[in-house]
Amino acid sequence: MRILKNVRELLSATRQRIRPSAPAQGLLEFALALPVLLLLVFGVIEFGRIMQAWLALENGARFGIRFAITGDYNPDYCDDAIAALTQPGAIFASVGRTQLENLDRADGRIDCMVPDKINGNPVARWDEYTSALQDWARLPSIRDAALAGATGIAWENGPAVSGDYLAYLTFPQSTFSQNYRGNPAAPGYLNVMICSSRDSGFFMEGPPQDPHYYDNVVSNDHLFPMVCVDNRGANKRYIDDAGGPGDRVRIILTYRHTLITPFLSSWWPTLRLNSSREGLVEKFRTSRVTGLTGGIAMAPTRTPTPTTPPTFTPTPTPVHCENTGTILLERFNGINGNTVADLTASTNYPAFPDERTYPTSFRLTPNTGDNYGTRFRGYICPPYSGEYTFYIASDDASRLLLSPDMDASRAVQIAYLNTYTSQDNWTVNDTRRSARIWLQAGTFYYIEALHKEGTGSDHLSVAWSGPGIGTEPTLIDGQYLAPAEPEVVTPVLCEGEKGVLREDWTGVSGTSVSNLTSLPDYPAYPNDYGYLSTFNYSRNADNYGSRLQAYLCAPYTGEYTFWLASDDNGVLNMSPDENPANKITIASVPGWTNAGEYNKYAEQQSITLNLTAGQKYYMEAIFKEGGGGDHVSVAWQGPYIPVQELIPQKYLLPLTPQPTRTPTATPTPVCTVLTFNSPDQLYLHDETSTYYMNAFMQNNSPIYPVTIDRIAGSWIENWHTIASETRPTKKLTLYEWKGASSTTTIYTIPSGGLALASVPTNWDHTFTTPYTIPVSTSGNLRLRVDSKWKKASFTSPQLPTAEFNYYHGDDFRWTVYYRVGNLSCQATLTGVTGPTVTAQTVTGTGRKFSVRANVTVASGRSVNRVYFTVFNSAGQMVHYYDTNASPYCLFGRSGSNCVLKDPYVDKWNAGTPSNTSDDILITNDTYTISIIAEDSGVTINGTKVGVYSTRITYTLNLQGATPTVTFTPTRTNTPRPTNTPTNTATRTNTPPPSFTPTKTTVPPPTNTPTRTPSPTPGPSYTPTRTRTPTPSPTKCLTPPDLGGCG
């Protein structure tokens, strides 16, 4: 017992010693377990990331192969295909990029489809071009589909990591190169390889038999995945290929996945993942096989087996579907072109065919017309289960589509023809024949054929072969076909009254829309309003403007185009909603059109607008009528609106008219309502066969017409050329008014006209029948002369028929007497001066020289050209030069300096600049230089008028060491007195102002109309001429270009 007691005491003491250290033991145990726990957590996470990346890669391979077997492609890659296939060394290098691009664009777009005929002319190698372009464009398109399916993996898109696929396709190599292939060892590396069994000439090359390493680093990380090799030619090429109909195609995706697990990622940072799929081009089934190696698998071959004795096998009974016998045929007439795209682009397609019939076989009656398209739609019921092949033959292009069930939206193209063939010619092994397609007996499959006929022969037929049909193509009979239901589209209509609000403003002259919209009464107070059934209106009147408003209710969702026609100017505004404040101009008429003429100006057509069915859009058409015909109309075209037509009333809702305004008092007449162009109040102008002195006038009053009673005028300055030049006598013959649309003779000068024999010549003509300018109307009051203002001054090889007008606008004065209501007024008019010309010599080292012309023109004008002509002492023309670049120099300019020439070294330019054989050596002689300066004129109402010229002569004496010059000026242009306007509305007889021109060197005059309201006799002008002294030549060895005196 004592021993047991001692043991109990020992255990109790031991427990007392151990109890204080228990917490430290727990921490130790946790520290030992934590790394294992973290590795377990990170392992689960890492496994999930790897599984997610692998599933995404698998999905990318599925997406890629599904797209690859359809033969489809993204047309956006067709530009790259053209560039790649025409680069040096490529298949079409000899054709050239521009020519191949033009062939592809013959149908209006770049789509990898070269037509067989362009403008009726056959295109050589069109099928070869089309096949090669589409094969190239399919490759990046398939890669895009695969990348879309692999969404979710963190791959690097940079060329240094994942390569540049387009460059790899553009520059194929004859030996393996890592160019454009990326770095397979880099994290995030992603590669898509596409290879086929085409022509048994493509195979895959890579590990383990033919490994290729990045930067020649032999390691699994740096190992490139499989690559596709084209071995069909003399030299193999490393390039991908997607195969053709019936070929097998394989896609391999390789991805370098980054690991994140601690410790593990330090010695194993990445993991390489692969996924592949294989399928038959133009098949509906793909082989979901992964881990395939070696070349592309080929179809199995048949191995003969020993013949066994025949045994009885029951013959399967064909299955027939109900409601068969016909197929729906829809015909669309009046469509130009010979491609299927021309049919599908028609606004009639697909809802509005011109005809619907139900033929009893899959054949179109041949030779029924030109420029039409057809669409067969229905369901096909195979009699036996098994593989069927379909064939299409047509003239011109066609497409055959089949769905894996009755859903038309799932139909895909199985055969096509881009050109034409003879009737029922199905035997050629090309795109006209589909791949073998397995169909279930007694099951309906949606089938559709599209056909487009241009001109010439036309036909379409679809055949098939297979179980119960035979091995040869056989026209599909109606017993296997059932028609589809025709498409019916119902427009959306908005509730409410239908029509268009019309508002008119009368008594408004001019043809511009701004003449209407600038009125104080616009838009609030029209003179008249009413309602129309559509945007189509004519008042059959002159001098008015109209605004047509409505809410457009779009009947269908889609793209619409609008057109405007009007006489005269018009604009079409539209809002993206019902709010008029948001309107923008979508079409306009800058001039005028005939009624319903929508293609005279490019501005008449709007851009394409996307509208939503059932939504209302504010629309307004504004037009301004001057004189003559008047009309406005709006047409449209859009979804299920196949042709350009007026907008039907059922789609238009009118606005509420503006309230009527309270009448206001008529304002008092004032003289200033008649305004004139400034500063060219008078300008001289030659038309084709008539010649005028013109004054542009504008009656700005909306109430009072302006009546012109009388014109008094004077010619106060001779023409501006050398004194020796003979001036032809001119005669004033009649006055006329030229309005916007017509010309009216006002007054014919008696005795055959008034001759401008000498300066001064005065005249005063009271019109037998005064002419009235209507309210808010503008036009030209013209005084006709019997011959051109221009005159031929010289002949040269360069300008054999040159003519110049040496009369200037400020050589003439008019005093216009007119009435505004019962108020008598007058205004004095003049024009602007023409060019002022002086000349100076420019000398350089030795005897080098030139002549510079200094030209000034009136404000608002510029120098059009300066002409130099040089004659020697025998009267022979030895030099000609003309220029419009300042400084204006005899031999041209170099920068801001004149080009200098040296006597007995350089030559005159006696003929054309490009022909030096007739040039003449510059020698000592006395030369006469003719200088003509011509200004730019002025543009009034869109017409260039009032182009004036001045001519001077210059004597150049080349005798001594330095050329000496004598300047012989022409009649010098001198300023005119300034006309200060006087607007005094009184009826007193006061004499008109008297003008005595003097010649002083001041800036060009400012011409402002003078108005004194009283009828008085015409003014008398007595000019005084001051001759400018002839400058004496001054010898100077420093050229003025360098600061010398010249």
Long-range contacts (C-beta under 8 A, 24 or more apart in sequence): 38-262, 39-261, 39-262, 39-263, 42-260, 42-261, 42-262, 42-264, 43-261, 45-260, 45-261, 46-259, 46-260, 46-261, 46-264, 49-257, 49-260, 50-257, 50-271, 50-273, 52-152, 52-153, 53-152, 53-153, 53-255, 53-257, 53-273, 54-273, 54-275, 56-149, 56-150, 56-151, 56-152, 56-153, 57-150, 57-153, 57-253, 57-255, 57-273, 57-274, 57-275, 58-275, 58-290, 59-149, 59-150, 60-146, 60-147, 60-148, 60-149, 60-150, 60-153, 60-192, 60-253, 60-275, 61-146, 61-149, 61-251, 61-252, 61-253, 61-275, 61-276, 61-277, 62-149, 62-277, 62-286, 62-288, 63-145, 63-146, 63-148, 63-149, 63-150, 64-142, 64-143, 64-145, 64-146, 64-149, 64-192, 64-194, 64-251, 64-253, 64-277, 65-249, 65-250, 65-251, 65-277, 65-278, 65-279, 65-286, 66-145, 66-279, 66-286, 67-141, 67-142, 67-145, 67-146, 68-138, 68-142, 68-145, 68-194, 68-242, 68-243, 68-249, 68-251, 68-279, 68-281, 69-249, 69-279, 69-280, 69-281, 69-282, 69-283, 69-284, 69-286, 70-282, 70-412, 70-413, 71-134, 71-138, 71-244, 71-245, 71-281, 71-282, 71-413, 72-138, 72-141, 72-413, 73-112, 73-134, 73-137, 73-138, 73-141, 74-137, 74-140, 74-141, 74-144, 75-109, 75-110, 75-111, 75-112, 75-137, 77-136, 77-137, 77-140, 77-141, 78-104, 78-110, 78-111, 78-112, 78-133, 78-137, 79-110, 80-136, 80-137, 80-140, 80-166, 80-170, 81-112, 81-132, 81-133, 81-134, 81-136, 81-137, 82-110, 82-133, 83-170, 84-136, 84-169, 84-170, 85-132, 85-133, 85-136, 87-170, 87-171, 91-132, 92-129, 92-132, 100-129, 103-129, 104-129, 104-133, 107-337, 107-339, 107-341, 107-342, 111-341, 112-137, 113-339, 113-418, 115-338, 115-339, 115-418, 115-419, 116-418, 116-419, 116-420, 117-338, 117-419, 120-455, 126-418, 126-419, 127-418, 127-419, 130-418, 131-244, 135-241, 135-242, 135-244, 136-169, 138-242, 139-165, 139-169, 139-194, 139-240, 139-241, 139-242, 140-165, 140-166, 140-169, 142-192, 142-194, 142-242, 142-251, 143-192, 143-194, 146-192, 146-251, 146-253, 147-190, 147-192, 150-190, 150-253, 150-255, 153-190, 153-255, 153-257, 154-188, 154-258, 155-188, 155-189, 155-190, 155-255, 156-186, 156-187, 156-188, 156-189, 156-190, 160-186, 161-186, 161-188, 161-189, 162-188, 162-189, 162-190, 162-191, 163-191, 165-192, 168-239, 168-240, 169-239, 169-240, 172-230, 172-237, 172-238, 172-239, 173-237, 173-238, 174-235, 174-236, 174-237, 174-238, 175-238, 176-205, 176-212, 176-227, 176-238, 177-238, 178-212, 178-214, 178-215, 178-224, 181-224, 183-214, 184-214, 184-221, 184-222, 184-223, 184-224, 184-225, 184-254, 184-256, 184-272, 185-214, 185-217, 185-219, 185-221, 185-222, 185-256, 185-270, 186-256, 187-256, 187-258, 187-269, 187-270, 188-256, 188-258, 189-254, 189-255, 189-256, 190-253, 190-254, 190-255, 190-256, 191-225, 191-252, 191-253, 191-254, 191-255, 192-251, 192-252, 192-253, 193-225, 193-226, 193-227, 193-228, 193-240, 193-251, 193-252, 193-253, 193-254, 194-228, 194-240, 194-241, 194-242, 194-249, 194-250, 194-251, 195-226, 195-228, 195-240, 195-241, 195-249, 195-250, 195-296, 196-241, 196-242, 196-243, 196-244, 196-247, 196-248, 196-249, 196-250, 196-281, 196-296, 197-243, 197-247, 197-248, 197-249, 197-295, 197-296, 197-297, 197-298, 198-241, 198-243, 198-244, 198-247, 199-232, 200-298, 201-230, 201-231, 201-232, 202-228, 202-229, 202-230, 202-231, 202-232, 202-241, 202-296, 203-228, 203-229, 203-231, 203-295, 203-296, 204-228, 204-229, 204-250, 204-294, 204-295, 204-296, 205-229, 220-272, 221-270, 221-272, 225-252, 225-254, 225-274, 226-252, 242-281, 243-281, 244-281, 245-281, 245-282, 245-431, 245-433, 245-434, 245-435, 246-280, 246-281, 246-282, 246-435, 247-280, 247-281, 248-278, 248-279, 248-280, 248-281, 248-296, 248-297, 248-298, 248-299, 249-278, 249-279, 249-280, 249-281, 249-296, 250-276, 250-277, 250-278, 250-292, 250-296, 251-276, 251-277, 251-278, 252-276, 280-435, 281-435, 282-414, 282-434, 282-435, 283-435, 283-436, 283-437, 284-404, 284-437, 284-438, 285-438, 316-384, 318-383, 318-384, 318-441, 318-468, 319-381, 319-382, 319-383, 319-384, 319-441, 319-442, 320-381, 320-383, 320-442, 320-479, 321-379, 321-381, 321-442, 321-444, 321-480, 321-482, 323-482, 324-381, 324-478, 324-479, 324-480, 324-481, 324-482, 325-360, 325-478, 325-479, 325-481, 325-482, 326-358, 326-359, 326-360, 326-378, 326-478, 326-481, 326-482, 326-483, 327-358, 327-359, 327-362, 327-376, 327-377, 327-378, 327-478, 327-481, 327-482, 327-483, 327-484, 328-356, 328-358, 328-376, 328-377, 328-378, 328-483, 328-484, 328-485, 328-486, 329-356, 329-357, 329-358, 329-359, 329-364, 329-374, 329-375, 329-376, 330-355, 330-356, 330-374, 330-375, 330-377, 330-486, 331-355, 331-356, 331-357, 331-372, 331-373, 331-374, 332-372, 332-373, 332-374, 332-375, 333-369, 333-371, 333-372, 334-371, 334-372, 335-371, 335-372, 335-373, 335-452, 336-371, 336-454, 337-371, 337-452, 337-454, 338-396, 338-397, 338-420, 338-452, 338-453, 338-454, 338-455, 339-396, 339-397, 339-418, 339-452, 340-373, 340-397, 340-398, 340-399, 340-416, 340-450, 340-451, 340-452, 342-373, 342-452, 343-373, 343-375, 343-450, 343-451, 343-452, 344-450, 346-373, 346-642, 347-637, 347-638, 347-639, 347-640, 347-641, 347-642, 347-643, 348-642, 349-373, 349-375, 350-375, 350-487, 351-487, 351-488, 351-489, 351-640, 352-640, 352-642, 356-486, 358-483, 359-478, 360-477, 360-478, 361-475, 361-476, 361-477, 361-478, 361-481, 362-449, 362-461, 362-462, 362-463, 362-475, 362-476, 362-477, 362-481, 363-459, 363-460, 363-461, 363-462, 363-475, 364-451, 364-458, 364-459, 364-460, 364-461, 366-423, 366-457, 366-458, 366-459, 367-457, 367-458, 367-459, 368-458, 369-453, 369-458, 370-453, 370-454, 370-455, 370-456, 370-458, 371-453, 371-454, 371-455, 372-453, 372-458, 373-450, 373-451, 373-452, 373-453, 374-449, 374-450, 374-451, 374-453, 374-460, 375-448, 375-449, 375-450, 375-451, 376-447, 376-448, 376-449, 376-451, 376-460, 376-462, 377-408, 377-446, 377-447, 377-448, 377-483, 377-484, 378-446, 378-447, 378-448, 378-481, 378-482, 378-483, 378-484, 379-406, 379-444, 379-445, 379-446, 379-447, 379-481, 379-482, 379-483, 379-484, 380-444, 380-445, 380-447, 380-476, 380-480, 380-481, 381-442, 381-443, 381-444, 381-445, 381-480, 381-481, 381-482, 382-439, 382-440, 382-441, 382-442, 382-443, 382-445, 382-466, 382-467, 382-468, 382-480, 383-441, 383-467, 383-468, 383-469, 383-480, 384-441, 384-466, 384-467, 384-468, 385-438, 385-439, 385-440, 385-441, 385-467, 386-438, 386-439, 386-466, 386-467, 387-436, 387-437, 387-438, 387-439, 387-466, 387-467, 388-436, 388-437, 388-438, 388-439, 388-464, 388-465, 388-466, 388-467, 388-469, 389-433, 389-434, 389-435, 389-436, 389-437, 389-464, 389-465, 389-466, 389-473, 390-414, 390-415, 390-433, 390-434, 390-437, 390-462, 390-463, 390-464, 391-415, 391-426, 391-432, 391-433, 391-434, 391-462, 391-463, 391-464, 391-465, 391-473, 392-416, 392-417, 392-426, 392-432, 392-449, 392-460, 392-461, 392-462, 392-463, 393-417, 393-421, 393-422, 393-423, 393-424, 393-425, 393-426, 393-432, 393-459, 393-460, 393-461, 393-463, 394-420, 394-421, 394-451, 394-459, 394-460, 394-461, 395-420, 395-421, 395-422, 395-423, 395-453, 395-456, 395-457, 395-458, 395-459, 395-460, 396-420, 396-451, 396-452, 396-453, 396-454, 396-458, 397-451, 397-452, 398-449, 398-450, 398-451, 398-452, 398-460, 399-449, 399-450, 400-434, 400-447, 400-448, 400-449, 400-462, 401-447, 401-448, 401-449, 401-450, 402-434, 402-437, 402-445, 402-446, 402-447, 402-448, 403-445, 403-446, 403-447, 404-445, 405-443, 405-445, 405-446, 406-444, 406-445, 406-446, 407-446, 408-446, 408-448, 408-484, 410-446, 411-446, 411-447, 411-448, 420-457, 423-459, 423-461, 424-461, 424-463, 424-475, 426-461, 426-463, 426-473, 427-473, 439-466, 444-482, 446-484, 447-481, 489-556, 489-640, 491-555, 491-556, 491-613, 491-640, 491-651, 492-553, 492-554, 492-555, 492-556, 492-613, 492-614, 493-553, 493-555, 493-650, 493-651, 494-551, 494-553, 494-614, 494-616, 494-651, 494-653, 496-653, 497-653, 497-654, 498-533, 498-649, 498-650, 498-651, 498-652, 498-653, 498-654, 499-531, 499-532, 499-533, 499-534, 499-550, 499-649, 499-652, 499-653, 499-654, 500-531, 500-532, 500-533, 500-534, 500-535, 500-548, 500-549, 500-550, 500-652, 500-654, 501-529, 501-531, 501-548, 501-549, 501-550, 501-654, 501-655, 501-656, 501-657, 502-529, 502-530, 502-531, 502-532, 502-537, 502-546, 502-547, 502-548, 503-528, 503-529, 503-546, 503-547, 503-548, 503-549, 503-657, 503-658, 504-528, 504-529, 504-539, 504-544, 504-545, 504-546, 505-544, 505-545, 505-546, 506-541, 506-543, 506-544, 507-543, 507-544, 507-702, 507-775, 507-776, 508-543, 508-544, 508-545, 508-624, 508-702, 508-776, 509-543, 509-626, 509-699, 509-774, 509-775, 509-776, 509-777, 509-778, 510-624, 510-626, 510-740, 510-776, 510-777, 510-778, 511-568, 511-569, 511-592, 511-624, 511-625, 511-626, 511-740, 512-568, 512-569, 512-624, 513-545, 513-569, 513-570, 513-571, 513-622, 513-623, 513-624, 515-545, 515-624, 515-776, 516-545, 516-547, 516-622, 516-624, 517-622, 519-702, 521-661, 523-547, 523-658, 524-658, 524-661, 525-658, 525-660, 525-661, 526-657, 526-658, 529-657, 529-658, 531-654, 533-649, 534-634, 534-646, 534-647, 534-648, 534-649, 534-652, 535-619, 535-621, 535-632, 535-633, 535-634, 535-646, 535-647, 535-652, 536-631, 536-632, 536-633, 536-634, 536-646, 537-631, 537-632, 537-633, 538-595, 538-630, 538-631, 538-632, 539-625, 539-630, 540-630, 541-625, 541-630, 542-625, 542-626, 542-627, 542-628, 542-630, 543-625, 543-626, 543-627, 543-774, 543-775, 543-776, 543-777, 544-625, 544-630, 545-622, 545-623, 545-624, 545-625, 546-622, 546-623, 546-625, 546-632, 547-620, 547-621, 547-622, 548-620, 548-621, 548-622, 548-632, 548-634, 549-580, 549-618, 549-619, 549-620, 549-654, 549-655, 550-619, 550-620, 550-652, 550-653, 550-654, 550-655, 551-578, 551-616, 551-617, 551-618, 551-619, 551-652, 551-653, 551-654, 551-655, 552-611, 552-616, 552-617, 552-618, 552-619, 552-647, 552-651, 552-652, 553-614, 553-615, 553-616, 553-651, 553-652, 553-653, 554-611, 554-612, 554-613, 554-614, 554-615, 554-617, 554-651, 555-613, 555-640, 555-651, 556-613, 556-638, 556-639, 556-640, 556-641, 557-611, 557-612, 557-613, 557-639, 558-610, 558-611, 558-638, 558-639, 559-608, 559-609, 559-610, 559-611, 559-638, 559-639, 560-608, 560-609, 560-610, 560-611, 560-636, 560-637, 560-638, 560-639, 560-641, 561-605, 561-606, 561-607, 561-608, 561-609, 561-636, 561-637, 561-638, 562-586, 562-587, 562-605, 562-606, 562-609, 562-634, 562-635, 562-636, 563-587, 563-598, 563-604, 563-605, 563-606, 563-634, 563-635, 563-636, 563-644, 564-588, 564-589, 564-598, 564-604, 564-621, 564-632, 564-633, 564-634, 565-589, 565-593, 565-594, 565-595, 565-596, 565-597, 565-598, 565-604, 565-631, 565-632, 565-633, 565-635, 566-592, 566-593, 566-621, 566-623, 566-631, 566-632, 566-633, 567-592, 567-593, 567-594, 567-595, 567-623, 567-625, 567-628, 567-629, 567-630, 567-631, 567-632, 568-592, 568-623, 568-624, 568-625, 568-626, 568-630, 568-740, 569-623, 569-624, 570-621, 570-622, 570-623, 570-624, 570-632, 571-621, 571-622, 571-623, 572-606, 572-619, 572-620, 572-621, 572-634, 573-619, 573-620, 573-621, 573-622, 574-606, 574-609, 574-617, 574-618, 574-619, 574-620, 575-617, 575-618, 575-619, 576-617, 577-615, 577-616, 577-617, 577-618, 578-616, 578-617, 578-618, 579-618, 580-618, 580-620, 582-618, 583-618, 583-620, 589-623, 592-629, 594-629, 595-629, 595-631, 595-633, 596-633, 596-635, 598-635, 598-644, 611-638, 616-653, 626-739, 626-740, 626-741, 627-739, 627-740, 627-741, 627-742, 628-741, 628-742, 666-703, 667-703, 669-701, 669-704, 669-820, 669-821, 669-822, 669-823, 669-985, 670-820, 670-823, 670-983, 670-985, 671-820, 671-823, 671-825, 671-827, 671-983, 671-985, 671-1011, 671-1013, 672-983, 672-1011, 673-699, 673-700, 673-701, 673-704, 673-706, 673-820, 674-698, 674-699, 674-700, 674-706, 674-773, 674-818, 674-820, 674-825, 674-827, 675-700, 676-827, 676-829, 676-1009, 677-940, 678-1007, 678-1008, 679-831, 679-832, 679-858, 679-859, 679-860, 679-1006, 679-1007, 680-809, 680-831, 680-832, 680-938, 680-940, 680-945, 680-946, 681-814, 681-829, 681-830, 681-831, 681-1007, 681-1009, 682-809, 682-812, 682-813, 682-814, 682-829, 682-830, 682-831, 683-809, 683-831, 683-832, 683-938, 683-940, 683-945, 683-946, 684-789, 684-805, 684-807, 684-808, 684-809, 684-831, 684-945, 684-946, 684-948, 685-789, 685-943, 685-945, 685-946, 686-788, 686-789, 686-790, 686-805, 690-784, 691-784, 691-785, 691-786, 691-787, 691-788, 691-789, 692-780, 692-782, 692-783, 692-784, 692-785, 693-732, 693-782, 693-783, 693-785, 693-812, 694-780, 694-781, 694-782, 694-783, 694-945, 695-780, 695-781, 695-782, 695-814, 695-816, 695-829, 696-778, 696-779, 696-780, 696-940, 696-941, 697-773, 697-778, 697-779, 697-780, 697-781, 698-777, 698-778, 699-773, 699-774, 699-775, 699-776, 699-777, 699-778, 700-776, 701-775, 701-776, 701-820, 702-775, 702-776, 703-775, 704-775, 704-820, 704-821, 705-772, 705-773, 705-774, 705-775, 706-772, 706-773, 706-818, 706-819, 706-820, 707-770, 707-771, 707-772, 707-773, 707-818, 707-819, 708-746, 708-767, 708-770, 708-771, 708-772, 708-773, 708-781, 708-816, 708-817, 708-818, 709-766, 709-767, 709-770, 709-817, 709-818, 709-819, 709-1015, 710-764, 710-765, 710-766, 710-767, 710-816, 710-817, 710-1015, 711-735, 711-764, 711-765, 711-767, 711-781, 711-783, 711-814, 711-815, 711-816, 711-817, 712-762, 712-763, 712-764, 712-765, 712-814, 712-815, 712-817, 712-992, 712-1017, 712-1018, 712-1019, 713-762, 713-763, 713-764, 713-783, 713-812, 713-813, 713-814, 713-815, 713-1018, 714-760, 714-761, 714-762, 714-763, 714-812, 714-813, 714-995, 714-1018, 714-1019, 714-1020, 714-1021, 715-756, 715-759, 715-760, 715-761, 715-762, 715-811, 715-812, 716-759, 716-760, 716-811, 716-812, 716-813, 716-995, 716-997, 716-1021, 716-1023, 717-759, 717-808, 717-810, 717-811, 717-971, 717-997, 717-1023, 718-759, 718-811, 718-971, 719-806, 719-807, 719-811, 719-971, 720-806, 720-807, 720-808, 720-834, 720-948, 720-949, 720-950, 720-951, 720-970, 720-971, 720-973, 721-793, 721-804, 721-806, 721-950, 721-951, 721-970, 721-971, 722-930, 722-951, 722-952, 722-953, 722-968, 722-970, 723-970, 723-971, 725-793, 725-951, 728-787, 728-791, 729-755, 729-756, 729-757, 730-755, 730-756, 730-785, 730-786, 730-787, 731-755, 731-756, 731-785, 731-786, 731-787, 732-756, 732-763, 732-783, 732-784, 732-785, 733-784, 733-785, 733-786, 734-783, 734-784, 735-765, 735-767, 735-781, 735-782, 735-783, 735-784, 736-781, 736-782, 736-784, 737-771, 737-773, 737-779, 737-780, 737-781, 737-782, 738-779, 738-780, 738-782, 739-777, 739-779, 740-778, 740-779, 744-771, 746-771, 746-781, 753-786, 756-785, 759-1023, 760-1020, 760-1021, 760-1022, 760-1023, 762-1018, 762-1019, 762-1020, 762-1021, 763-1018, 764-1017, 764-1018, 770-819, 781-816, 793-930, 793-932, 793-951, 794-869, 794-877, 794-930, 796-869, 796-877, 796-880, 797-880, 797-911, 797-912, 798-880, 798-882, 798-912, 799-867, 799-882, 802-867, 804-932, 804-934, 804-949, 804-951, 805-947, 805-948, 805-949, 806-834, 806-948, 806-949, 806-950, 806-951, 807-948, 808-832, 808-833, 808-834, 808-948, 808-973, 809-833, 809-834, 809-946, 809-948, 810-976, 810-1005, 810-1007, 813-995, 813-1019, 813-1021, 815-992, 815-1018, 815-1019, 817-1015, 817-1016, 823-985, 823-987, 823-1013, 824-987, 824-1013, 824-1014, 824-1015, 825-985, 825-1011, 825-1012, 825-1013, 826-992, 826-1010, 826-1011, 826-1012, 826-1013, 826-1014, 826-1015, 826-1016, 827-981, 827-1009, 827-1010, 827-1011, 828-979, 828-992, 828-993, 828-1009, 828-1010, 828-1019, 829-1007, 829-1009, 830-976, 830-979, 830-1005, 830-1007, 831-946, 831-1007, 832-858, 832-859, 832-861, 832-946, 832-1004, 832-1005, 832-1007, 833-858, 833-948, 833-973, 833-975, 833-976, 833-1004, 833-1005, 834-858, 834-935, 834-948, 834-949, 834-950, 834-973, 835-863, 835-933, 835-934, 835-935, 835-948, 835-949, 835-950, 835-973, 836-950, 836-972, 836-973, 837-931, 837-933, 837-950, 837-951, 837-952, 837-970, 838-952, 838-967, 838-969, 839-929, 839-931, 839-952, 839-954, 839-965, 839-967, 840-1040, 840-1046, 841-956, 841-963, 841-965, 841-1033, 841-1046, 842-889, 842-898, 842-900, 842-1039, 842-1040, 842-1041, 842-1046, 843-900, 843-962, 843-963, 843-1036, 843-1037, 843-1038, 843-1039, 843-1044, 843-1046, 844-900, 844-1039, 845-1037, 846-902, 847-902, 847-903, 847-958, 847-961, 847-962, 847-963, 848-900, 848-901, 848-902, 849-900, 849-901, 849-903, 849-956, 849-958, 849-962, 849-963, 850-889, 850-890, 850-891, 850-898, 850-899, 850-900, 850-901, 851-889, 851-890, 851-898, 851-929, 851-931, 851-954, 851-956, 851-965, 852-887, 852-888, 852-889, 852-890, 852-898, 852-1040, 852-1046, 853-888, 853-889, 853-931, 853-933, 854-888, 855-888, 855-933, 856-1004, 857-935, 857-936, 858-935, 858-1004, 859-1004, 860-938, 861-935, 861-936, 861-937, 861-938, 862-935, 862-936, 863-888, 863-933, 863-934, 863-935, 863-936, 864-934, 864-935, 864-936, 864-937, 864-947, 865-933, 865-934, 866-931, 866-932, 866-933, 866-934, 867-930, 867-931, 867-932, 867-933, 867-934, 868-929, 868-930, 868-931, 869-929, 869-930, 869-932, 870-908, 870-927, 870-928, 870-929, 870-930, 870-956, 871-927, 871-928, 871-929, 871-930, 872-925, 872-926, 872-927, 873-925, 873-926, 873-927, 877-910, 878-908, 878-910, 878-920, 878-927, 879-908, 879-909, 879-910, 879-920, 880-909, 880-910, 881-909, 888-933, 890-929, 896-1041, 897-1039, 897-1041, 897-1042, 898-1039, 898-1041, 900-1039, 903-958, 903-963, 922-958, 923-958, 924-958, 924-959, 925-958, 926-955, 926-956, 926-957, 926-958, 926-959, 927-955, 927-956, 927-957, 927-958, 928-953, 928-954, 928-955, 928-956, 929-953, 929-954, 929-955, 929-956, 930-954, 962-1035, 962-1037, 964-1033, 964-1035, 965-1033, 966-1030, 966-1033, 967-1030, 967-1031, 968-1030, 969-1028, 969-1030, 971-1025, 972-999, 972-1027, 972-1028, 974-998, 974-999, 974-1000, 974-1001, 974-1026, 975-1000, 975-1002, 975-1003, 975-1004, 975-1005, 976-1005, 976-1007, 977-1005, 978-1005, 978-1006, 978-1007, 978-1008, 979-1007, 979-1008, 979-1009, 979-1010, 980-1008, 980-1010, 981-1008, 981-1009, 981-1010, 981-1011, 982-1010, 982-1011, 982-1012, 983-1011, 984-1011, 984-1012, 984-1013, 985-1013, 986-1013, 986-1014, 987-1013, 987-1014, 988-1014, 989-1014, 989-1015, 989-1016, 990-1014, 990-1016, 991-1016, 991-1017, 992-1016, 992-1017, 992-1018, 992-1019, 993-1019, 994-1019, 994-1020, 994-1021, 995-1019, 995-1021, 996-1021, 996-1022, 996-1023, 996-1024, 997-1021, 997-1023, 997-1024, 998-1024, 998-1026, 999-1024, 999-1025, 999-1026, 999-1028, 1000-1026
